[in-house]
Amino acid sequence: MTASSALLHRVVDAYGGAARWRAIQRIGLRASAHGLAFRMKWQAPMIGVPVEIDVHQPLVRFFPENRDGLVEVFAGDEVRLENLDGSVVEARSNPQRFFPGGRRLLWWDRLDHVYFAGYALWNYVTFPALLAREDIDWKEVGASTLRARFPTGFPTHSQIQEFHVDPKTALLTQHDYTASVFGNWAKGAHRVLAHEEVDGIPFATRRRVTPRRRNGTAAPFPLLVGIELDAIVLDP
């Protein structure tokens, strides 16, 4: 964390403040996601999937009601399919190392999808908490832009990412990254279309990811990923 960055502190305050995020342990919500990124890897869209997210460690549980009763778990350096009692049906260690080569250039299996959806959603929803992490180097590179350098092996899209915020509200408007699980060519412009306030904290609930042009702007199409979040509950 770059303690001297006035912009960083403005963004943290806009999202409820550091103390509030330290106190939150988990977030429950319903997630829907669709778009070309799913179709090109032969994965079905997510429709209203109940999700539980741990704020302070990379841990996400998906409860897909139409997928054989198994809980899908992203746990940082492992992905799992579990029964409701917690017994493990299938697991894969260090999933990051398998991307993007081999058959994953053409198709993903269920555990691949759990890894992608898990780390992505964890990063998106806990963004204000990530701003306070000591293992991420945050720098103010413009009047309304923060650049993050993530440590090697961190479960995220790419080591270098930029976060653009509204100059007036300091709320996130666009998140730029390279989705390395697809390849170094996958440069995305992740735009925030709407925020919803939950217990005094704004959450980015409508998002749209399209290719990022060379000048940094978002191309209008194709839609790579569209995301809608609702039914957000703190510490469920």
Secondary structure as GFF3:
##gff-version 3
##sequence-region A 1 236
A	DSSP	alpha_helix	6	14	.	.	.	ID=ss1
A	DSSP	alpha_helix	18	23	.	.	.	ID=ss2
A	DSSP	beta_strand	26	34	.	.	.	ID=ss3
A	DSSP	alpha_helix	36	39	.	.	.	ID=ss4
A	DSSP	beta_strand	46	54	.	.	.	ID=ss5
A	DSSP	beta_strand	59	62	.	.	.	ID=ss6
A	DSSP	beta_strand	71	74	.	.	.	ID=ss7
A	DSSP	beta_strand	78	82	.	.	.	ID=ss8
A	DSSP	beta_strand	88	93	.	.	.	ID=ss9
A	DSSP	three_ten_helix	95	98	.	.	.	ID=ss10
A	DSSP	three_ten_helix	102	105	.	.	.	ID=ss11
A	DSSP	alpha_helix	110	125	.	.	.	ID=ss12
A	DSSP	alpha_helix	127	130	.	.	.	ID=ss13
A	DSSP	beta_strand	137	142	.	.	.	ID=ss14
A	DSSP	beta_strand	145	149	.	.	.	ID=ss15
A	DSSP	beta_strand	160	165	.	.	.	ID=ss16
A	DSSP	beta_strand	172	178	.	.	.	ID=ss17
A	DSSP	beta_strand	187	198	.	.	.	ID=ss18
A	DSSP	beta_strand	201	211	.	.	.	ID=ss19
A	DSSP	beta_strand	225	234	.	.	.	ID=ss20
###
